[in-house]
Amino acid sequence: GGIEMREVNAPGRVEIGRKLYTQKPEEVFEATMGYVRKNPEMRRLLSLRVQEGLEKKGPGALILNTYDVKSATPRRLDNAEEVLLNRDQTVWMSCAELEQKFGRAW
């Protein structure tokens, strides 16, 4: 099976290489996913996190938080690697957890 990627929240900036872009939420999502698609090591890393999530909680989705989860004030992370490499920024949520947090539309 494949992995379906959907945007569930709205980041504002993503750094690809050395360029920093301020974009519409859907463009940021596409830029981050483009980074993952072009980087085999990132795909492997996220695949492992998906496997772990499936084993622990069953079907669901891997949520990538683009805001620093450890910051007391809202702070957006500056680049895709900060989001993807930090385990705290990625969380596996079961289908029931997703429905509770985002509603049936997730």
MARBA-3410 file (N, C-alpha, C, O; in Angstrom, 1 decimal):
106
0.8,-1.2,0.0,0.0,0.0,0.0,0.8,1.2,0.0,2.0,1.2,0.4 ~ 0.3,2.3,-0.5,1.0,3.6,-0.5,0.6,4.5,0.7,-0.2,4.1,1.5 ~ 1.3,5.6,0.8,1.0,6.5,1.9,0.3,7.7,1.3,0.8,8.3,0.3 ~ -0.8,8.1,1.8,-1.6,9.2,1.3,-1.1,10.4,2.2,-1.1,10.3,3.4 ~ -0.9,11.6,1.5,-0.5,12.8,2.3,-1.5,13.8,2.1,-1.9,14.2,1.0
-2.0,14.3,3.2,-3.0,15.4,3.2,-2.6,16.5,4.2,-2.0,16.2,5.2 ~ -2.9,17.7,3.9,-2.6,18.8,4.8,-3.7,18.9,5.8,-4.9,19.0,5.5 ~ -3.4,19.0,7.1,-4.4,19.2,8.2,-4.2,20.5,9.0,-5.1,20.9,9.7 ~ -3.1,21.2,8.8,-2.9,22.5,9.4,-2.1,23.4,8.5,-1.6,22.9,7.5 ~ -2.0,24.6,8.8,-1.5,25.6,7.8,-0.1,26.2,8.2,-0.1,27.2,9.0
1.0,25.7,7.8,2.3,26.3,8.0,2.4,27.5,7.1,1.6,27.7,6.2 ~ 3.4,28.3,7.3,3.6,29.5,6.5,4.9,29.6,5.7,5.0,30.3,4.7 ~ 6.0,28.9,6.2,7.3,29.1,5.6,7.9,27.7,5.5,7.8,26.9,6.4 ~ 8.7,27.5,4.5,9.4,26.2,4.3,10.7,26.6,3.6,10.7,27.3,2.6 ~ 11.8,26.1,4.1,13.1,26.3,3.4,13.5,25.1,2.6,13.5,24.0,3.1
13.7,25.3,1.3,14.1,24.2,0.4,15.5,24.6,0.0,15.7,25.7,-0.7 ~ 16.5,23.8,0.3,17.9,24.2,0.0,18.2,25.5,0.8,18.0,25.5,2.0 ~ 18.7,26.5,0.2,19.0,27.7,0.9,18.0,28.8,0.7,18.1,29.9,1.2 ~ 16.9,28.5,0.0,15.9,29.5,-0.3,14.8,29.4,0.7,14.3,28.3,1.0 ~ 14.4,30.5,1.2,13.3,30.6,2.2,12.0,31.2,1.5,12.1,32.3,1.0
10.9,30.5,1.6,9.7,30.9,0.9,8.6,31.2,1.9,8.4,30.4,2.8 ~ 7.9,32.3,1.7,6.7,32.5,2.4,5.6,32.2,1.4,5.5,32.9,0.4 ~ 4.7,31.3,1.8,3.8,30.8,0.8,2.4,30.6,1.4,2.2,30.7,2.6 ~ 1.5,30.3,0.5,0.1,29.9,0.9,0.2,28.6,1.6,1.1,27.8,1.2 ~ -0.7,28.2,2.5,-0.6,26.9,3.2,-0.5,25.7,2.3,0.4,24.8,2.5
-1.3,25.7,1.2,-1.2,24.5,0.3,0.1,24.4,-0.4,0.6,23.3,-0.7 ~ 0.8,25.6,-0.7,2.1,25.6,-1.3,3.2,25.1,-0.4,4.1,24.4,-0.8 ~ 3.1,25.5,0.9,4.0,25.0,1.9,3.9,23.5,2.0,4.9,22.8,2.1 ~ 2.7,23.0,2.1,2.5,21.5,2.2,3.1,20.8,1.0,3.9,19.8,1.2 ~ 2.9,21.3,-0.2,3.5,20.7,-1.4,5.0,20.8,-1.4,5.7,19.9,-1.8
5.6,21.9,-0.9,7.0,22.1,-0.8,7.6,21.1,0.2,8.7,20.5,-0.1 ~ 7.0,20.9,1.3,7.5,19.9,2.3,7.4,18.5,1.8,8.4,17.7,1.9 ~ 6.3,18.2,1.1,6.1,16.8,0.6,7.1,16.6,-0.6,7.6,15.5,-0.8 ~ 7.4,17.7,-1.4,8.4,17.6,-2.4,9.8,17.3,-1.9,10.5,16.5,-2.5 ~ 10.1,17.9,-0.8,11.4,17.7,-0.1,11.5,16.2,0.3,12.5,15.6,0.1
10.4,15.7,0.9,10.3,14.3,1.3,10.5,13.4,0.0,11.3,12.4,0.1 ~ 9.8,13.7,-1.0,9.8,12.8,-2.2,11.2,12.8,-2.8,11.7,11.8,-3.4 ~ 12.0,13.9,-2.8,13.3,14.0,-3.4,14.4,13.5,-2.5,15.6,13.3,-2.9 ~ 14.1,13.2,-1.2,15.1,12.8,-0.3,14.8,11.3,0.3,14.0,11.2,1.1 ~ 15.5,10.3,-0.3,15.3,8.9,0.1,15.4,8.7,1.6,14.7,7.9,2.2
16.4,9.4,2.2,16.6,9.2,3.7,15.4,9.7,4.5,15.0,9.0,5.5 ~ 14.8,10.8,4.1,13.6,11.3,4.7,12.4,10.3,4.6,11.7,10.1,5.5 ~ 12.3,9.8,3.3,11.2,8.8,3.1,11.4,7.6,4.0,10.4,7.1,4.5 ~ 12.6,7.1,4.1,12.9,6.0,5.0,12.5,6.3,6.4,11.9,5.5,7.1 ~ 13.0,7.4,6.9,12.7,7.9,8.3,11.2,7.9,8.5,10.7,7.4,9.5
10.5,8.6,7.6,9.0,8.7,7.8,8.3,7.4,7.7,7.4,7.1,8.4 ~ 8.8,6.5,6.8,8.2,5.2,6.7,8.4,4.4,8.0,7.5,3.7,8.4 ~ 9.5,4.5,8.7,9.7,3.8,9.9,8.8,4.4,11.0,8.2,3.6,11.8 ~ 8.6,5.7,11.0,7.6,6.3,12.0,6.2,5.8,11.7,5.4,5.6,12.6 ~ 5.8,5.7,10.4,4.5,5.2,10.1,4.4,3.7,10.5,3.3,3.4,11.1
5.4,2.9,10.3,5.3,1.5,10.7,5.2,1.4,12.2,4.3,0.6,12.7 ~ 5.9,2.2,13.0,5.8,2.2,14.5,4.4,2.6,14.9,3.9,2.0,15.8 ~ 3.9,3.6,14.3,2.5,4.1,14.6,1.5,3.0,14.3,0.6,2.8,15.2 ~ 1.6,2.4,13.2,0.6,1.3,12.8,0.7,0.2,13.9,-0.4,-0.3,14.3 ~ 1.9,-0.2,14.2,2.0,-1.3,15.2,1.5,-0.9,16.6,0.9,-1.8,17.2
1.7,0.3,17.0,1.2,0.7,18.3,-0.3,1.1,18.4,-0.9,0.8,19.4 ~ -0.8,1.8,17.4,-2.1,2.3,17.5,-3.1,1.9,16.4,-4.3,2.2,16.4 ~ -2.6,1.1,15.4,-3.4,0.7,14.3,-3.6,1.8,13.2,-2.8,2.8,13.3 ~ -4.5,1.7,12.3,-4.6,2.6,11.2,-4.8,4.1,11.7,-5.4,4.3,12.7 ~ -4.2,5.0,10.9,-4.3,6.4,11.3,-3.4,7.2,10.3,-3.4,6.9,9.1
-2.8,8.2,10.9,-1.9,9.1,10.0,-0.8,9.7,10.8,-0.9,9.8,12.1 ~ 0.3,10.0,10.2,1.5,10.6,10.8,1.3,12.1,10.6,1.2,12.6,9.5 ~ 1.2,12.8,11.7,0.9,14.3,11.7,2.3,15.0,11.9,3.0,14.7,12.8 ~ 2.6,15.9,11.0,3.8,16.7,11.0,3.4,18.1,11.6,2.7,18.8,10.9 ~ 3.9,18.4,12.7,3.7,19.7,13.3,4.7,20.7,12.8,5.9,20.5,13.1
4.2,21.8,12.2,5.2,22.8,11.7,5.5,23.9,12.7,6.3,24.7,12.4 ~ 4.8,23.9,13.8,5.1,24.8,14.9,5.8,24.1,15.9,5.5,22.9,16.2 ~ 6.8,24.7,16.6,7.6,24.1,17.6,6.8,23.6,18.8,6.2,24.4,19.5 ~ 6.7,22.3,19.0,5.8,21.7,20.0,6.4,22.0,21.4,5.6,21.9,22.4 ~ 7.6,22.4,21.5,8.2,22.6,22.8,8.3,24.1,23.2,8.7,24.4,24.3
7.9,24.9,22.3,7.9,26.4,22.5,6.7,26.8,23.3,5.6,26.4,23.0 ~ 6.9,27.7,24.3,5.8,28.2,25.1,4.9,29.2,24.3,3.7,29.3,24.6 ~ 5.5,29.9,23.4,4.8,30.8,22.5,4.8,30.2,21.1,5.8,29.5,20.7 ~ 3.8,30.4,20.3,3.8,29.9,18.9,5.0,30.3,18.1,5.2,31.5,17.9 ~ 5.8,29.3,17.7,7.0,29.6,16.9,7.0,28.6,15.7,7.1,27.4,15.9
6.9,29.2,14.6,6.9,28.3,13.4,8.4,27.9,13.1,9.3,28.7,13.2 ~ 8.5,26.6,12.7,9.9,26.2,12.4,10.2,26.7,11.0,9.4,26.9,10.1 ~ 11.5,26.9,10.8,12.0,27.6,9.6,12.2,26.7,8.4,12.2,27.2,7.2 ~ 12.4,25.4,8.6,12.6,24.6,7.4,12.1,23.1,7.6,11.8,22.7,8.7 ~ 12.0,22.5,6.5,11.4,21.1,6.5,12.2,20.1,7.4,11.6,19.3,8.0
13.5,20.3,7.4,14.3,19.3,8.2,14.0,19.4,9.7,14.0,18.4,10.4 ~ 13.8,20.7,10.1,13.5,20.8,11.6,12.2,20.1,11.9,12.1,19.5,13.0 ~ 11.2,20.1,11.0,10.0,19.4,11.2,10.2,17.8,11.1,9.7,17.1,12.0 ~ 10.9,17.4,10.1,11.0,16.0,9.8,12.0,15.2,10.7,11.7,14.1,11.0 ~ 13.1,15.9,11.1,14.1,15.2,11.8,13.8,15.1,13.3,14.3,14.2,14.0
13.0,16.0,13.8,12.7,16.0,15.3,11.5,15.1,15.5,10.4,15.4,15.1 ~ 11.8,14.0,16.2,10.7,13.0,16.5,9.5,13.7,17.2,8.4,13.3,17.0 ~ 9.8,14.7,18.1,8.7,15.3,18.8,7.7,16.1,17.8,6.6,16.3,18.2 ~ 8.2,16.4,16.7,7.4,17.2,15.7,6.5,16.3,14.9,5.6,16.8,14.2 ~ 6.7,15.0,15.0,5.8,14.0,14.3,5.1,13.1,15.2,5.7,12.6,16.2
3.8,13.0,15.1,3.0,12.2,16.0,2.1,11.3,15.2,1.4,11.7,14.2 ~ 2.0,10.0,15.5,1.0,9.1,14.9,-0.3,9.2,15.6,-0.3,9.1,16.9 ~ -1.4,9.5,14.9,-2.7,9.5,15.5,-3.5,8.4,14.9,-3.5,8.2,13.6 ~ -4.3,7.7,15.7,-5.2,6.7,15.2,-6.4,7.3,14.5,-6.6,8.5,14.6 ~ -7.1,6.5,13.8,-8.3,7.1,13.1,-9.3,7.7,14.1,-9.8,8.8,13.8
-9.5,7.1,15.2,-10.4,7.6,16.3,-9.8,9.0,16.8,-10.6,9.9,17.0 ~ -8.5,9.1,17.0,-7.9,10.3,17.5,-8.1,11.4,16.5,-8.3,12.6,16.8 ~ -7.8,11.1,15.2,-8.0,12.0,14.1,-9.4,12.6,14.0,-9.6,13.8,13.8 ~ -10.4,11.7,14.1,-11.8,12.1,14.0,-12.1,13.0,15.2,-12.8,14.0,15.0 ~ -11.6,12.7,16.4,-11.9,13.5,17.6,-11.3,14.9,17.4,-11.9,15.9,17.8
-10.1,15.0,16.9,-9.4,16.2,16.8,-9.8,17.1,15.6,-10.0,18.3,15.7 ~ -10.0,16.4,14.5,-10.2,17.2,13.2,-11.6,17.0,12.7,-12.0,17.6,11.7 ~ -12.4,16.1,13.3,-13.8,15.9,12.8,-13.8,14.8,11.7,-12.7,14.3,11.3 ~ -14.9,14.5,11.2,-15.0,13.5,10.2,-14.3,13.8,8.9,-14.0,12.9,8.1 ~ -14.1,15.1,8.7,-13.5,15.5,7.4,-12.0,15.2,7.2,-11.5,15.3,6.1
-11.3,14.8,8.3,-9.9,14.6,8.2,-9.5,13.7,7.0,-8.4,13.4,6.8
END
